[in-house]
Amino acid sequence: MPCSATSRLNYLGYSYGTFLGATYANLFPDKVGRLVLDGALDPSTSNAEVTRVQAVGFESALRSYLADCLGGSKCPFNGTVDQAMSTISALLDSVDRSPIAASDGRMLGGNTLLTAIIYPLYQASAWPNLSEMLSSVMQGNTKVAFQFADAYNGRNSDGSYLDNSTEAFLAINCLDYSYNDDPAVMRADAAAIEAAAPVIGKYMAYGDTGCANWPDKFTGTRAEIHAPGAAPILVVGTTNDPATPYVWAQSLAKQARQRPARYLCRRGAHRVQQVQCLREQRGGLLPAAGDGAGDGPEVLMPDGPAASAGRLLRTAQLRAV
């Protein structure tokens, strides 16, 4: 049934769904009802910047895991966080040089091991499982690593896959960003990513090769989304979220607002567990008392370890979905 002239869209979008919701608001601001964008993407961010920011996010999450691990009794690492990061880097390099065979004949190399590392980094509650996985790999056992990588990629034990998410991810992202397969450009981007995330950055570079030869090319422009005249939009960002970093929620909120955003603080990922504060002040992102709620988009600002904004999907380059 066609929408009436007065109907409005009520919409909850997670991760990549925030880009869809923001795009709708930009196209049809007068049709915006209750719009919630959780785990926001920055619509104006380029492919290269998305990759760099995510690499930094996962490197930071890995360091947070190690800081927690080294303070416990069942950590497979010793020394400082920097020393433990060097050990992980050496492990990735080692399996790259000499992949470890699994019982089914598959070989565990650096890319697969990185996928297995990323999978439990989304939530701090999974960090003990990450310790178990890394410990087993250091002993030459690939079972847990492949379990993590398979779960991340939606692979069943018989080799089939749960759905076609990976194929859809490739098709969608190849049309959402511009790509450059010039070796000099890719080398420069790779160097920037590795400089920002020395341990895992090199495994997230050179993703342009996956889309450079895609039959249909990106024809639009990655630009800010403002949605002038739209009803207030609630943008949710989680601190220490490696896949959809909090800075992207801040950026989207700034773009979409007509007046400064209101910030609510919380703990947790994608759910309000405890409201910590409502800060209102002039001169920054927060409106002064009396400006009124609902005059601009609101941002929920959680203060948690790592978000579960949705898993990344398997691709040559890891980006948010």
Phi and psi in degrees as GROMACS dihedral restraints (atoms count N, CA, C in turn):
[ dihedral_restraints ]
;  ai    aj    ak    al  type     phi  dphi    fc
    3     4     5     6     1   -65.5    20    10
    4     5     6     7     1   149.8    20    10
    6     7     8     9     1   -69.4    20    10
    7     8     9    10     1   144.8    20    10
    9    10    11    12     1   -77.9    20    10
   10    11    12    13     1   168.1    20    10
   12    13    14    15     1   -65.1    20    10
   13    14    15    16     1   -24.3    20    10
   15    16    17    18     1  -103.6    20    10
   16    17    18    19     1    -1.1    20    10
   18    19    20    21     1   -71.7    20    10
   19    20    21    22     1   150.0    20    10
   21    22    23    24     1  -130.3    20    10
   22    23    24    25     1   151.6    20    10
   24    25    26    27     1   -89.5    20    10
   25    26    27    28     1   122.7    20    10
   27    28    29    30     1   -97.4    20    10
   28    29    30    31     1   127.5    20    10
   30    31    32    33     1  -146.2    20    10
   31    32    33    34     1   134.8    20    10
   33    34    35    36     1  -119.9    20    10
   34    35    36    37     1   116.5    20    10
   36    37    38    39     1  -122.0    20    10
   37    38    39    40     1   133.1    20    10
   39    40    41    42     1  -106.4    20    10
   40    41    42    43     1   140.6    20    10
   42    43    44    45     1    52.7    20    10
   43    44    45    46     1  -115.1    20    10
   45    46    47    48     1   -60.2    20    10
   46    47    48    49     1   -28.3    20    10
   48    49    50    51     1   -61.9    20    10
   49    50    51    52     1   -21.6    20    10
   51    52    53    54     1   -68.9    20    10
   52    53    54    55     1   -32.9    20    10
   54    55    56    57     1   -68.1    20    10
   55    56    57    58     1   -39.4    20    10
   57    58    59    60     1   -64.2    20    10
   58    59    60    61     1   -44.8    20    10
   60    61    62    63     1   -64.9    20    10
   61    62    63    64     1   -41.9    20    10
   63    64    65    66     1   -65.7    20    10
   64    65    66    67     1   -38.1    20    10
   66    67    68    69     1   -63.4    20    10
   67    68    69    70     1   -42.5    20    10
   69    70    71    72     1   -59.9    20    10
   70    71    72    73     1   -45.2    20    10
   72    73    74    75     1   -62.1    20    10
   73    74    75    76     1   -35.9    20    10
   75    76    77    78     1   -69.6    20    10
   76    77    78    79     1   -36.9    20    10
   78    79    80    81     1   -77.9    20    10
   79    80    81    82     1   -37.7    20    10
   81    82    83    84     1  -132.8    20    10
   82    83    84    85     1    63.9    20    10
   84    85    86    87     1   -59.6    20    10
   85    86    87    88     1   -30.7    20    10
   87    88    89    90     1   -76.3    20    10
   88    89    90    91     1    -6.9    20    10
   90    91    92    93     1  -104.8    20    10
   91    92    93    94     1     8.8    20    10
   93    94    95    96     1   -81.0    20    10
   94    95    96    97     1   122.8    20    10
   96    97    98    99     1   -99.6    20    10
   97    98    99   100     1  -118.2    20    10
   99   100   101   102     1   -92.2    20    10
  100   101   102   103     1   105.3    20    10
  102   103   104   105     1  -111.2    20    10
  103   104   105   106     1   121.4    20    10
  105   106   107   108     1  -120.7    20    10
  106   107   108   109     1   123.0    20    10
  108   109   110   111     1  -118.1    20    10
  109   110   111   112     1   105.4    20    10
  111   112   113   114     1  -111.8    20    10
  112   113   114   115     1   123.2    20    10
  114   115   116   117     1    77.0    20    10
  115   116   117   118     1    55.2    20    10
  117   118   119   120     1   -70.8    20    10
  118   119   120   121     1   144.9    20    10
  120   121   122   123     1   -95.3    20    10
  121   122   123   124     1   152.0    20    10
  123   124   125   126     1   -91.6    20    10
  124   125   126   127     1   110.9    20    10
  126   127   128   129     1   -62.1    20    10
  127   128   129   130     1   -21.2    20    10
  129   130   131   132     1   -91.1    20    10
  130   131   132   133     1    -1.2    20    10
  132   133   134   135     1   -81.8    20    10
  133   134   135   136     1   136.5    20    10
  135   136   137   138     1   -77.9    20    10
  136   137   138   139     1   164.5    20    10
  138   139   140   141     1   -56.8    20    10
  139   140   141   142     1   -46.0    20    10
  141   142   143   144     1   -62.8    20    10
  142   143   144   145     1   -39.4    20    10
  144   145   146   147     1   -71.7    20    10
  145   146   147   148     1   -37.5    20    10
  147   148   149   150     1   -57.0    20    10
  148   149   150   151     1   -47.1    20    10
  150   151   152   153     1   -64.2    20    10
  151   152   153   154     1   -43.7    20    10
  153   154   155   156     1   -64.0    20    10
  154   155   156   157     1   -45.4    20    10
  156   157   158   159     1   -65.2    20    10
  157   158   159   160     1   -39.7    20    10
  159   160   161   162     1   -68.9    20    10
  160   161   162   163     1   -38.4    20    10
  162   163   164   165     1   -60.0    20    10
  163   164   165   166     1   -43.8    20    10
  165   166   167   168     1   -62.4    20    10
  166   167   168   169     1   -40.4    20    10
  168   169   170   171     1   -62.4    20    10
  169   170   171   172     1   -45.3    20    10
  171   172   173   174     1   -73.4    20    10
  172   173   174   175     1   -33.0    20    10
  174   175   176   177     1   -64.2    20    10
  175   176   177   178     1   -41.2    20    10
  177   178   179   180     1   -65.5    20    10
  178   179   180   181     1   -41.3    20    10
  180   181   182   183     1   -63.9    20    10
  181   182   183   184     1   -37.4    20    10
  183   184   185   186     1   -65.2    20    10
  184   185   186   187     1   -40.4    20    10
  186   187   188   189     1   -65.6    20    10
  187   188   189   190     1   -38.5    20    10
  189   190   191   192     1   -64.1    20    10
  190   191   192   193     1   -42.2    20    10
  192   193   194   195     1   -58.5    20    10
  193   194   195   196     1   -45.4    20    10
  195   196   197   198     1   -66.7    20    10
  196   197   198   199     1   -38.2    20    10
  198   199   200   201     1   -60.3    20    10
  199   200   201   202     1   -41.2    20    10
  201   202   203   204     1   -70.0    20    10
  202   203   204   205     1   -42.7    20    10
  204   205   206   207     1   -61.7    20    10
  205   206   207   208     1   -46.4    20    10
  207   208   209   210     1   -66.6    20    10
  208   209   210   211     1   -18.6    20    10
  210   211   212   213     1   -87.6    20    10
  211   212   213   214     1    -1.8    20    10
  213   214   215   216     1  -105.1    20    10
  214   215   216   217     1  -173.1    20    10
  216   217   218   219     1  -102.7    20    10
  217   218   219   220     1   -10.7    20    10
  219   220   221   222     1  -120.5    20    10
  220   221   222   223     1    36.7    20    10
  222   223   224   225     1   -89.3    20    10
  223   224   225   226     1   133.6    20    10
  225   226   227   228     1   -79.5    20    10
  226   227   228   229     1     6.1    20    10
  228   229   230   231     1  -120.7    20    10
  229   230   231   232     1   160.4    20    10
  231   232   233   234     1  -129.9    20    10
  232   233   234   235     1   164.5    20    10
  234   235   236   237     1    85.6    20    10
  235   236   237   238     1  -147.3    20    10
  237   238   239   240     1   -92.2    20    10
  238   239   240   241     1   172.5    20    10
  240   241   242   243     1   -61.0    20    10
  241   242   243   244     1   -43.0    20    10
  243   244   245   246     1   -61.2    20    10
  244   245   246   247     1   -41.1    20    10
  246   247   248   249     1   -66.4    20    10
  247   248   249   250     1   -39.0    20    10
  249   250   251   252     1   -68.0    20    10
  250   251   252   253     1   -38.0    20    10
  252   253   254   255     1   -61.9    20    10
  253   254   255   256     1   -39.1    20    10
  255   256   257   258     1   -64.1    20    10
  256   257   258   259     1   -36.6    20    10
  258   259   260   261     1   -65.2    20    10
  259   260   261   262     1   -42.3    20    10
  261   262   263   264     1   -65.7    20    10
  262   263   264   265     1   -40.7    20    10
  264   265   266   267     1   -60.3    20    10
  265   266   267   268     1   -43.2    20    10
  267   268   269   270     1   -65.8    20    10
  268   269   270   271     1   -35.6    20    10
  270   271   272   273     1   -66.1    20    10
  271   272   273   274     1   -43.5    20    10
  273   274   275   276     1   -61.2    20    10
  274   275   276   277     1   -44.3    20    10
  276   277   278   279     1   -63.6    20    10
  277   278   279   280     1   -37.9    20    10
  279   280   281   282     1   -65.3    20    10
  280   281   282   283     1   -46.3    20    10
  282   283   284   285     1   -73.9    20    10
  283   284   285   286     1   -20.3    20    10
  285   286   287   288     1   -68.1    20    10
  286   287   288   289     1   -44.3    20    10
  288   289   290   291     1   -71.3    20    10
  289   290   291   292     1   -40.6    20    10
  291   292   293   294     1  -136.2    20    10
  292   293   294   295     1    83.7    20    10
  294   295   296   297     1   -56.4    20    10
  295   296   297   298     1   148.4    20    10
  297   298   299   300     1   -97.4    20    10
  298   299   300   301     1   128.9    20    10
  300   301   302   303     1   -78.0    20    10
  301   302   303   304     1   136.6    20    10
  303   304   305   306     1   -91.4    20    10
  304   305   306   307     1   170.3    20    10
  306   307   308   309     1   -64.6    20    10
  307   308   309   310     1   -24.8    20    10
  309   310   311   312     1   -91.9    20    10
  310   311   312   313     1     5.8    20    10
  312   313   314   315     1    95.5    20    10
  313   314   315   316     1   -11.6    20    10
  315   316   317   318     1   -70.2    20    10
  316   317   318   319     1   153.2    20    10
  318   319   320   321     1  -111.4    20    10
  319   320   321   322     1   129.8    20    10
  321   322   323   324     1   -89.2    20    10
  322   323   324   325     1   107.0    20    10
  324   325   326   327     1  -108.5    20    10
  325   326   327   328     1  -171.6    20    10
  327   328   329   330     1   -62.8    20    10
  328   329   330   331     1   -41.7    20    10
  330   331   332   333     1   -65.1    20    10
  331   332   333   334     1   -43.8    20    10
  333   334   335   336     1   -67.4    20    10
  334   335   336   337     1   -40.7    20    10
  336   337   338   339     1   -63.3    20    10
  337   338   339   340     1   -39.4    20    10
  339   340   341   342     1   -62.1    20    10
  340   341   342   343     1   -41.4    20    10
  342   343   344   345     1   -59.1    20    10
  343   344   345   346     1   -41.6    20    10
  345   346   347   348     1   -65.9    20    10
  346   347   348   349     1   -31.7    20    10
  348   349   350   351     1   -72.8    20    10
  349   350   351   352     1   -42.8    20    10
  351   352   353   354     1   -65.6    20    10
  352   353   354   355     1   -37.6    20    10
  354   355   356   357     1   -51.7    20    10
  355   356   357   358     1   -50.3    20    10
  357   358   359   360     1   -85.2    20    10
  358   359   360   361     1     1.0    20    10
  360   361   362   363     1   -77.6    20    10
  361   362   363   364     1   -13.2    20    10
  363   364   365   366     1   -67.1    20    10
  364   365   366   367     1   -29.1    20    10
  366   367   368   369     1  -136.2    20    10
  367   368   369   370     1   134.3    20    10
  369   370   371   372     1   -62.4    20    10
  370   371   372   373     1   -27.0    20    10
  372   373   374   375     1   -64.5    20    10
  373   374   375   376     1   -18.3    20    10
  375   376   377   378     1   -94.5    20    10
  376   377   378   379     1    -0.9    20    10
  378   379   380   381     1   -61.7    20    10
  379   380   381   382     1   -36.8    20    10
  381   382   383   384     1   -59.6    20    10
  382   383   384   385     1   -34.3    20    10
  384   385   386   387     1   -67.8    20    10
  385   386   387   388     1   -33.8    20    10
  387   388   389   390     1   -64.9    20    10
  388   389   390   391     1   -40.6    20    10
  390   391   392   393     1   -60.7    20    10
  391   392   393   394     1   -43.7    20    10
  393   394   395   396     1   -60.8    20    10
  394   395   396   397     1   -43.8    20    10
  396   397   398   399     1   -64.8    20    10
  397   398   399   400     1   -47.9    20    10
  399   400   401   402     1   -64.8    20    10
  400   401   402   403     1   -39.3    20    10
  402   403   404   405     1   -61.7    20    10
  403   404   405   406     1   -42.4    20    10
  405   406   407   408     1   -67.3    20    10
  406   407   408   409     1   -38.2    20    10
  408   409   410   411     1   -66.5    20    10
  409   410   411   412     1   -39.8    20    10
  411   412   413   414     1   -64.4    20    10
  412   413   414   415     1   -19.1    20    10
  414   415   416   417     1   -96.7    20    10
  415   416   417   418     1     6.2    20    10
  417   418   419   420     1    88.4    20    10
  418   419   420   421     1    11.2    20    10
  420   421   422   423     1  -103.0    20    10
  421   422   423   424     1   126.3    20    10
  423   424   425   426     1  -102.3    20    10
  424   425   426   427     1    -2.0    20    10
  426   427   428   429     1   -57.0    20    10
  427   428   429   430     1   -53.7    20    10
  429   430   431   432     1   -67.9    20    10
  430   431   432   433     1   -37.8    20    10
  432   433   434   435     1   -59.8    20    10
  433   434   435   436     1   -44.7    20    10
  435   436   437   438     1   -70.4    20    10
  436   437   438   439     1   -31.7    20    10
  438   439   440   441     1   -61.4    20    10
  439   440   441   442     1   -44.0    20    10
  441   442   443   444     1   -66.3    20    10
  442   443   444   445     1   -47.9    20    10
  444   445   446   447     1   -62.4    20    10
  445   446   447   448     1   -40.3    20    10
  447   448   449   450     1   -66.4    20    10
  448   449   450   451     1   -41.0    20    10
  450   451   452   453     1   -63.2    20    10
  451   452   453   454     1   -40.3    20    10
  453   454   455   456     1   -61.8    20    10
  454   455   456   457     1   -40.1    20    10
  456   457   458   459     1   -91.0    20    10
  457   458   459   460     1    -1.1    20    10
  459   460   461   462     1    70.9    20    10
  460   461   462   463     1    31.4    20    10
  462   463   464   465     1   -94.3    20    10
  463   464   465   466     1   131.2    20    10
  465   466   467   468     1   -82.7    20    10
  466   467   468   469     1   165.0    20    10
  468   469   470   471     1   -64.4    20    10
  469   470   471   472     1   -23.6    20    10
  471   472   473   474     1   -88.0    20    10
  472   473   474   475     1     4.7    20    10
  474   475   476   477     1    93.4    20    10
  475   476   477   478     1    -8.4    20    10
  477   478   479   480     1   -81.7    20    10
  478   479   480   481     1   172.1    20    10
  480   481   482   483     1  -122.3    20    10
  481   482   483   484     1   152.4    20    10
  483   484   485   486     1   -63.4    20    10
  484   485   486   487     1   -37.2    20    10
  486   487   488   489     1  -161.3    20    10
  487   488   489   490     1  -170.1    20    10
  489   490   491   492     1  -103.9    20    10
  490   491   492   493     1    34.0    20    10
  492   493   494   495     1   -60.1    20    10
  493   494   495   496     1   -38.6    20    10
  495   496   497   498     1   -63.8    20    10
  496   497   498   499     1   -44.1    20    10
  498   499   500   501     1   -64.8    20    10
  499   500   501   502     1   -41.8    20    10
  501   502   503   504     1   -64.3    20    10
  502   503   504   505     1   -40.2    20    10
  504   505   506   507     1   -58.1    20    10
  505   506   507   508     1   -45.5    20    10
  507   508   509   510     1   -63.7    20    10
  508   509   510   511     1   -48.2    20    10
  510   511   512   513     1   -61.6    20    10
  511   512   513   514     1   -42.8    20    10
  513   514   515   516     1   -69.1    20    10
  514   515   516   517     1   -47.5    20    10
  516   517   518   519     1   -69.7    20    10
  517   518   519   520     1   -28.6    20    10
  519   520   521   522     1   -66.9    20    10
  520   521   522   523     1   -21.4    20    10
  522   523   524   525     1  -102.9    20    10
  523   524   525   526     1    -4.0    20    10
  525   526   527   528     1   -96.4    20    10
  526   527   528   529     1   -18.5    20    10
  528   529   530   531     1  -134.9    20    10
  529   530   531   532     1   159.2    20    10
  531   532   533   534     1   -90.3    20    10
  532   533   534   535     1   147.5    20    10
  534   535   536   537     1  -129.4    20    10
  535   536   537   538     1   151.9    20    10
  537   538   539   540     1  -134.9    20    10
  538   539   540   541     1   117.3    20    10
  540   541   542   543     1   -98.5    20    10
  541   542   543   544     1    17.3    20    10
  543   544   545   546     1   -66.2    20    10
  544   545   546   547     1   121.5    20    10
  546   547   548   549     1   -54.7    20    10
  547   548   549   550     1   -37.9    20    10
  549   550   551   552     1   -65.6    20    10
  550   551   552   553     1   -41.3    20    10
  552   553   554   555     1   -65.9    20    10
  553   554   555   556     1   -44.3    20    10
  555   556   557   558     1   -64.8    20    10
  556   557   558   559     1   -37.6    20    10
  558   559   560   561     1   -64.9    20    10
  559   560   561   562     1   -40.5    20    10
  561   562   563   564     1   -66.4    20    10
  562   563   564   565     1   -43.0    20    10
  564   565   566   567     1   -63.1    20    10
  565   566   567   568     1   -42.0    20    10
  567   568   569   570     1   -63.1    20    10
  568   569   570   571     1   -39.7    20    10
  570   571   572   573     1   -64.2    20    10
  571   572   573   574     1   -39.5    20    10
  573   574   575   576     1   -67.1    20    10
  574   575   576   577     1   -40.2    20    10
  576   577   578   579     1   -66.2    20    10
  577   578   579   580     1   -44.2    20    10
  579   580   581   582     1   -68.0    20    10
  580   581   582   583     1   -34.4    20    10
  582   583   584   585     1   -65.1    20    10
  583   584   585   586     1   -36.0    20    10
  585   586   587   588     1   -77.8    20    10
  586   587   588   589     1   -31.1    20    10
  588   589   590   591     1  -137.8    20    10
  589   590   591   592     1    82.3    20    10
  591   592   593   594     1   -61.5    20    10
  592   593   594   595     1   -29.2    20    10
  594   595   596   597     1   -85.2    20    10
  595   596   597   598     1   -49.4    20    10
  597   598   599   600     1  -107.1    20    10
  598   599   600   601     1    -9.5    20    10
  600   601   602   603     1   -56.9    20    10
  601   602   603   604     1   -40.1    20    10
  603   604   605   606     1   -67.3    20    10
  604   605   606   607     1   -20.8    20    10
  606   607   608   609     1   -83.5    20    10
  607   608   609   610     1    -6.6    20    10
  609   610   611   612     1  -111.5    20    10
  610   611   612   613     1     8.2    20    10
  612   613   614   615     1   -95.2    20    10
  613   614   615   616     1   174.2    20    10
  615   616   617   618     1    61.0    20    10
  616   617   618   619     1    28.7    20    10
  618   619   620   621     1   -72.7    20    10
  619   620   621   622     1   -18.2    20    10
  621   622   623   624     1   -60.1    20    10
  622   623   624   625     1   -25.8    20    10
  624   625   626   627     1   -62.4    20    10
  625   626   627   628     1   -27.7    20    10
  627   628   629   630     1   -70.5    20    10
  628   629   630   631     1   -24.7    20    10
  630   631   632   633     1  -117.4    20    10
  631   632   633   634     1    -9.0    20    10
  633   634   635   636     1   -60.1    20    10
  634   635   636   637     1   -31.5    20    10
  636   637   638   639     1  -105.6    20    10
  637   638   639   640     1    16.5    20    10
  639   640   641   642     1   -63.4    20    10
  640   641   642   643     1   136.9    20    10
  642   643   644   645     1   -63.1    20    10
  643   644   645   646     1   -30.2    20    10
  645   646   647   648     1  -109.8    20    10
  646   647   648   649     1   133.8    20    10
  648   649   650   651     1  -103.0    20    10
  649   650   651   652     1   155.2    20    10
  651   652   653   654     1   -65.4    20    10
  652   653   654   655     1   126.6    20    10
  654   655   656   657     1  -119.6    20    10
  655   656   657   658     1    -2.0    20    10
  657   658   659   660     1   -93.2    20    10
  658   659   660   661     1  -155.8    20    10
  660   661   662   663     1  -136.1    20    10
  661   662   663   664     1   128.2    20    10
  663   664   665   666     1   -77.3    20    10
  664   665   666   667     1   109.5    20    10
  666   667   668   669     1  -141.2    20    10
  667   668   669   670     1   166.9    20    10
  669   670   671   672     1   -64.1    20    10
  670   671   672   673     1   150.8    20    10
  672   673   674   675     1  -114.2    20    10
  673   674   675   676     1   124.1    20    10
  675   676   677   678     1  -111.5    20    10
  676   677   678   679     1   -30.0    20    10
  678   679   680   681     1    48.7    20    10
  679   680   681   682     1    57.3    20    10
  681   682   683   684     1   -62.3    20    10
  682   683   684   685     1   133.0    20    10
  684   685   686   687     1    85.3    20    10
  685   686   687   688     1    -1.8    20    10
  687   688   689   690     1   -72.0    20    10
  688   689   690   691     1   155.8    20    10
  690   691   692   693     1   -63.7    20    10
  691   692   693   694     1   161.8    20    10
  693   694   695   696     1   -52.7    20    10
  694   695   696   697     1   137.6    20    10
  696   697   698   699     1  -114.4    20    10
  697   698   699   700     1   130.2    20    10
  699   700   701   702     1   -92.1    20    10
  700   701   702   703     1   115.4    20    10
  702   703   704   705     1  -108.5    20    10
  703   704   705   706     1   125.5    20    10
  705   706   707   708     1  -110.7    20    10
  706   707   708   709     1   128.5    20    10
  708   709   710   711     1  -131.3    20    10
  709   710   711   712     1   146.1    20    10
  711   712   713   714     1  -116.3    20    10
  712   713   714   715     1   125.0    20    10
  714   715   716   717     1   -63.5    20    10
  715   716   717   718     1   142.4    20    10
  717   718   719   720     1    63.8    20    10
  718   719   720   721     1    26.1    20    10
  720   721   722   723     1   -85.8    20    10
  721   722   723   724     1   114.3    20    10
  723   724   725   726     1   -75.3    20    10
  724   725   726   727     1   -26.9    20    10
  726   727   728   729     1   -86.6    20    10
  727   728   729   730     1   -42.5    20    10
  729   730   731   732     1  -125.9    20    10
  730   731   732   733     1    82.0    20    10
  732   733   734   735     1   -57.5    20    10
  733   734   735   736     1   150.1    20    10
  735   736   737   738     1   -56.7    20    10
  736   737   738   739     1   -33.1    20    10
  738   739   740   741     1   -60.4    20    10
  739   740   741   742     1   -28.9    20    10
  741   742   743   744     1   -70.3    20    10
  742   743   744   745     1   -38.2    20    10
  744   745   746   747     1   -63.9    20    10
  745   746   747   748     1   -41.5    20    10
  747   748   749   750     1   -59.6    20    10
  748   749   750   751     1   -44.7    20    10
  750   751   752   753     1   -64.9    20    10
  751   752   753   754     1   -45.1    20    10
  753   754   755   756     1   -63.7    20    10
  754   755   756   757     1   -39.6    20    10
  756   757   758   759     1   -62.9    20    10
  757   758   759   760     1   -40.9    20    10
  759   760   761   762     1   -64.6    20    10
  760   761   762   763     1   -40.2    20    10
  762   763   764   765     1   -65.4    20    10
  763   764   765   766     1   -44.4    20    10
  765   766   767   768     1   -80.3    20    10
  766   767   768   769     1   -21.4    20    10
  768   769   770   771     1   -75.2    20    10
  769   770   771   772     1   149.6    20    10
  771   772   773   774     1   -98.5    20    10
  772   773   774   775     1   -27.0    20    10
  774   775   776   777     1  -131.8    20    10
  775   776   777   778     1   163.8    20    10
  777   778   779   780     1   -55.5    20    10
  778   779   780   781     1   147.5    20    10
  780   781   782   783     1   -78.2    20    10
  781   782   783   784     1   153.3    20    10
  783   784   785   786     1   -99.6    20    10
  784   785   786   787     1   136.8    20    10
  786   787   788   789     1  -110.5    20    10
  787   788   789   790     1   129.8    20    10
  789   790   791   792     1  -111.2    20    10
  790   791   792   793     1   136.0    20    10
  792   793   794   795     1   -98.1    20    10
  793   794   795   796     1   144.0    20    10
  795   796   797   798     1  -151.2    20    10
  796   797   798   799     1   172.1    20    10
  798   799   800   801     1  -113.0    20    10
  799   800   801   802     1   150.0    20    10
  801   802   803   804     1   106.8    20    10
  802   803   804   805     1   176.0    20    10
  804   805   806   807     1  -120.5    20    10
  805   806   807   808     1   118.1    20    10
  807   808   809   810     1    66.4    20    10
  808   809   810   811     1    17.9    20    10
  810   811   812   813     1  -156.9    20    10
  811   812   813   814     1   146.2    20    10
  813   814   815   816     1   -83.5    20    10
  814   815   816   817     1   113.4    20    10
  816   817   818   819     1   -98.7    20    10
  817   818   819   820     1   -35.5    20    10
  819   820   821   822     1  -157.8    20    10
  820   821   822   823     1   118.4    20    10
  822   823   824   825     1   -77.4    20    10
  823   824   825   826     1   119.6    20    10
  825   826   827   828     1   -94.0    20    10
  826   827   828   829     1   -38.6    20    10
  828   829   830   831     1  -165.0    20    10
  829   830   831   832     1   158.5    20    10
  831   832   833   834     1  -128.2    20    10
  832   833   834   835     1   105.2    20    10
  834   835   836   837     1   -98.5    20    10
  835   836   837   838     1   133.2    20    10
  837   838   839   840     1  -132.7    20    10
  838   839   840   841     1   125.5    20    10
  840   841   842   843     1  -156.8    20    10
  841   842   843   844     1   155.3    20    10
  843   844   845   846     1   -87.5    20    10
  844   845   846   847     1   160.8    20    10
  846   847   848   849     1    89.2    20    10
  847   848   849   850     1    -6.8    20    10
  849   850   851   852     1  -132.5    20    10
  850   851   852   853     1  -138.7    20    10
  852   853   854   855     1   -83.4    20    10
  853   854   855   856     1   -10.6    20    10
  855   856   857   858     1  -109.3    20    10
  856   857   858   859     1   133.1    20    10
  858   859   860   861     1   -75.2    20    10
  859   860   861   862     1   154.2    20    10
  861   862   863   864     1   -75.2    20    10
  862   863   864   865     1   157.2    20    10
  864   865   866   867     1   -56.2    20    10
  865   866   867   868     1   135.7    20    10
  867   868   869   870     1   100.5    20    10
  868   869   870   871     1   -15.7    20    10
  870   871   872   873     1   -68.9    20    10
  871   872   873   874     1   -24.8    20    10
  873   874   875   876     1    96.2    20    10
  874   875   876   877     1   136.3    20    10
  876   877   878   879     1   -73.7    20    10
  877   878   879   880     1   146.3    20    10
  879   880   881   882     1    89.5    20    10
  880   881   882   883     1     3.4    20    10
  882   883   884   885     1   -80.5    20    10
  883   884   885   886     1   -17.1    20    10
  885   886   887   888     1  -150.3    20    10
  886   887   888   889     1   173.5    20    10
  888   889   890   891     1   -64.6    20    10
  889   890   891   892     1   149.9    20    10
  891   892   893   894     1  -105.6    20    10
  892   893   894   895     1   148.7    20    10
  894   895   896   897     1  -122.8    20    10
  895   896   897   898     1   120.1    20    10
  897   898   899   900     1   -84.8    20    10
  898   899   900   901     1   123.6    20    10
  900   901   902   903     1  -113.4    20    10
  901   902   903   904     1    91.4    20    10
  903   904   905   906     1   -74.0    20    10
  904   905   906   907     1   158.4    20    10
  906   907   908   909     1  -126.1    20    10
  907   908   909   910     1    72.9    20    10
  909   910   911   912     1  -125.6    20    10
  910   911   912   913     1   174.1    20    10
  912   913   914   915     1   -74.6    20    10
  913   914   915   916     1   -49.7    20    10
  915   916   917   918     1  -158.7    20    10
  916   917   918   919     1   141.7    20    10
  918   919   920   921     1   -93.8    20    10
  919   920   921   922     1   160.7    20    10
  921   922   923   924     1  -111.5    20    10
  922   923   924   925     1    58.5    20    10
  924   925   926   927     1   -71.3    20    10
  925   926   927   928     1     1.8    20    10
  927   928   929   930     1   117.1    20    10
  928   929   930   931     1   138.7    20    10
  930   931   932   933     1   -72.5    20    10
  931   932   933   934     1   150.5    20    10
  933   934   935   936     1   -73.3    20    10
  934   935   936   937     1   157.7    20    10
  936   937   938   939     1  -107.9    20    10
  937   938   939   940     1   156.8    20    10
  939   940   941   942     1   -64.2    20    10
  940   941   942   943     1   128.2    20    10
  942   943   944   945     1  -165.6    20    10
  943   944   945   946     1   167.3    20    10
  945   946   947   948     1   -62.6    20    10
  946   947   948   949     1   -28.2    20    10
  948   949   950   951     1  -127.8    20    10
  949   950   951   952     1   132.6    20    10
  951   952   953   954     1   -89.9    20    10
  952   953   954   955     1   121.9    20    10
  954   955   956   957     1  -137.5    20    10
  955   956   957   958     1   167.4    20    10
  957   958   959   960     1   -73.6    20    10
  958   959   960   961     1   152.9    20    10
